[in-house]
Amino acid sequence: MVKNANGKRLEKSNLPQKICATCRQPFSWRKKWARDWANVKYCSDRCRDTD
């Protein structure tokens, strides 16, 4: 689970968001991206393959 700076668990409505580099839509943090969130640029495989 994502934790904030104080080490407390974030609620689903408070998850970090980014903007997709291809479709420019916002997308939220997902558990499968936990180790690599800093490098995530695309919201989906489809957007990643398009760019």
C-alpha positions in Angstrom: 0.0 0.0 0.0 1.2 3.5 -0.7 2.3 5.5 2.4 2.7 9.2 2.8 5.7 11.0 4.2 4.5 10.2 7.8 4.3 6.5 7.0 0.5 6.4 7.2 -1.4 4.5 4.6 -3.2 6.6 1.9 -6.8 6.1 1.1 -7.7 5.2 -2.5 -9.0 8.7 -3.1 -5.6 10.1 -2.1 -3.3 8.1 -4.3 -0.7 9.9 -6.3 -1.5 10.8 -9.9 0.5 11.5 -13.0 -0.4 12.6 -16.6 0.1 10.1 -19.4 2.7 11.2 -21.8 0.7 9.9 -24.8 -3.0 10.6 -24.1 -2.6 13.4 -21.5 -5.1 11.8 -19.2 -4.5 11.5 -15.5 -3.9 8.1 -14.0 -3.4 6.9 -10.4 -0.7 4.9 -8.7 -1.2 1.1 -9.0 0.4 -1.5 -6.7 2.2 -3.2 -9.7 4.0 0.2 -10.3 5.1 0.5 -6.6 8.8 -0.3 -7.2 9.1 1.9 -10.3 6.5 4.7 -9.9 9.2 7.4 -10.5 9.8 6.0 -14.0 6.1 5.3 -15.0 5.1 7.6 -17.9 2.2 5.9 -19.6 -1.3 4.9 -18.3 -1.4 1.6 -20.3 0.5 -0.7 -22.6 -1.5 0.7 -25.5 -0.2 4.2 -24.8 3.3 3.0 -24.3 3.3 1.2 -27.6 1.9 4.3 -29.4 4.7 6.6 -28.4 
